[in-house]
Amino acid sequence: MASFLTTGLIMGNSDFLHKKSLMRFQDGVAWLMQIAMFLVLGLLVFPSQLVSVIGIGLFISAFLMLGARPLAVFLTLFFSKMDLKEKVLVAWIGLRGAVPIILATFPLLAGIPKAEILFNLVFFIVLTSAVLQGSSIPWVARKLGVEASLPDQSSYPITYGPNDRVKGELIEVKVPSHSPVVGKQVVEIGFPKEALIVLIRRKDEFLISTGGTVLEPEDTLLIVGNQEARSKVHALVDRFEPPGEKHL
């Protein structure tokens, strides 16, 4: 078992052919197994049996949502830099999922008396948590004033995985409207040699960069380079020259 885990760890940290394709395949298999798991767990539940546990189930759910979870969160985050509203949100989003239900099947498999009541109770608590807490998270975040828009996650038609042979990373650099590189060809700008422009995103289109490509405002440059190259590219693109002034 230990050798199997060690081998898996080495492969996960290594770079090999078709690694990303294998990762996507494994991710798909994981989602398929989750669907199968919930399907099987659903077959073990009879809605008519949940009626008898509604009362105690609501009581335990309220205790977990309004008592146990907030107490644990505030004690754990006592020394954190989060403000009160952020801690309240963390305390509210403690959703229960499939793990408690799976654990509740163990007494069933062991044949423990009244294990069915325990399983139905756990299933009802998880259902209540998913419906009440899960559906109310956006509303609670807005009421607390801690909601924030997600950053724009650009989707590109290429992928890049750094390895020992190629040092660098994939860098996104946006061309602001006041940038001095606007209206210039790539060959005229003098990008550092260690920064390779592999793609340009212009609105919803992707352009393959050439020396004659003219940059426009709000273009996003997809560059392969290291941290030093990132700094140099930002120095070129973000430099602001007021009208009538030129850098010698």
N, C-alpha and C positions, 0 to 999 in steps of 0.2 A: 504493500500500500504506500509506504513512504517513497519507494523508488518511483512508483507511478506518479505521485504528486510532484516529485522532483523533476521528472521528465516533462510533465505538463508545464511546470513553472519555467523551465529552460526554453521550451518551445514557444511559450507565450511571450518571452522576452527576446526571442531571436527574430531575425528577419530572414524569410525564405520565400520562395516563389509561390504566388497565389495566396499569400497570407490573408490579404483583405477579403478575397473571395471566400476563403474558408471561414473567416470570422462572420461574414454576412450569412453564410449557410448555417453556422452554429447558432447565430442569433435567431434565424427563422425556425430552427428546430426547437430552440428554447421557448419561443412563443407558441409553437404547436403543442409542446408538452404542457404549457400553462393552460391552454384551451382544453386539452384532454383532462387535466387535473380538475378544473372547475366543472367540467361536464360530469365526471365521476362523482365529485362531491355533491353536485346537484341531485344525482340519482339516489343518494342516501337520505335526502330530505323529503319529508312528506308535509306539505303545508298544513294539513289538518292537525298534525302533532305540534305545530308551533303555537297554536292558540293557547295551549295550556301553560306555556312559559312566557306569555306576553307580559304579565304583571311583574314577575321577578326579573325578566329580561330588561324591561324599561328601567327598573330601579338600578340594576347593576350598570347598565349603559350610562345612566345619568351620573352615577358615582365615578365611573371611569373618565367620562368626558369633563365633568365639572369639579371633581375632587382629586382623584389619584393622579391623573395625567398633569393637570396644572401644578400640583404640589411637586411632583418629580421634576418638571421642567424648570420651575422657579428655583428649586434647590440646586439643580445642575448648572443653571446659567446665572447663578448669583453673582459670580465675579466676571461675567462676560460684559462686553461693551454694548450689548443690545439695550435699547430702551424698553420701557414698559410695554408699549404697543407691540413691538416685535416679539417680545416674550409671550404675550397673550396669543398672538397668531401661531407661534410654535406650539403653544399648549393646546390650541384648538385642532391642529391638523394631525393629531395622532391617530390616523386611520388604522383599523384592524383589517387584516387581509386573510389570505388562505392559510397561513402558518397556524394560527389558533385552531382553525377547523381541522387541519390535518392532525394536530396534536390531540384533538378531541376524538379522533377515530381510534386512537390507541386503546382506550378503555373498551371500545366496541370490539376490537379484535381480541382483546384479552378476556372477553366475556364477563366483565365486571357487572354486578347487578345495577340496574337503573342507569347504565351507561348511555342509553338512548336519550334520557332526559338531559344529561350533561351535554351530549352532542347537539341536541336541538337548542339548548340554551346558548351555547357558544355560537352556533350558526345565527341565531336571532340577534345576538349582540353585534356580530360582525356585520350583519345586514343593516342594523340600525346605524352603526358607525358610518358605513359607506353611504347610506342615503342621507342622513342628517349632516354629518361633518363634510363628506365629500362634495355634496351639492352646494353647501353654504360657504365654502372657502373663499371664492371670489367676492361674495357679499361681505363677509367678515373683513377681508383685506381692505375693501373700499371703505367700510365704516371706520376701521382703525387708521386709515390714511397711510397704509404702508404698501399699497399696490405699486407696481412698477412695470413698465412695458418691457417685454423681452427684447434683447438686442437682435438686430437683423442678422440672422444666420444665413449668409449667402450660400447658395448651392451651386457648385461648379461642376462642369462635365468631366473633370479630371480629379484624381486623387494622388497624394504624394506621401510616401512614408520614408522618413530619414533613416539612414543606416550608416554603418561604419565606413563605407566607401564614399558616400556623399554627405558632407557636412553641411547642414543648413536646415531651414524650415520654410514652410509656405507662409508668406507674408502678404497681408492686404494693406494697400496704401490708397487712400481716397484723395483725389485731386480736388482741392477746394477751388471755388470760382475765382478767388483772388491770386491763385498760384501763378508764379512767373513761367511755369512750363505750359500753361494753357495756350493753345494755338501753335505750339512748336512741334517739330518732328522728334521722334524718340532719339534719332541719331544726333540731333543738335543739342540735346539736354546734357549729355555727359554723365549718364548713370554709371556708378562704379562697376568695374568688371566683375566683382563677386556677386552682383545682383542681376539675376536673369529674369526678364519680364516674359512670362510664359502665356499670359492671357490678360485681356482687358475686358472688363465688364462695363458696358455702356447701356444704361437703362436695363432692358430685358434681353439684350443681345450680348454675345461673347465674340470678341475679335482676337485673332491671332496677331500678336505684335510683330511688326517689322520695323526696320530703320526709318521708313517713310511714314509710319503711322502718326497722325496728328492728334495730340491729346486734347480733350475737351473738358469743360467743367463738369465735376461730379463723376468723372471716370473712376473706376476702381481698378487698380493695378494688382495683379496677382504675381508675386515675385518669389523666386526661390533664392534664398540667401541666408547669411548668418546675422547675428545681432549687430555687428559692425556695419553690415550692408544696410540693415534696417535704419540705423541712425543716419547714414549718409543719404539714403533715399528720402527720408523725411526732411532732412536739411535742404534738399533740392526742391522738393514739392511744396513744403509748407512755408518756405521763405517768402515774406511779403515785401514788395518793393512799392513804396508810395509813388504816385505819379510825379514825374520829373526827376526821380532819383534813380541812380544806377550803381550797382556794385562793380567796382573796378577789379 
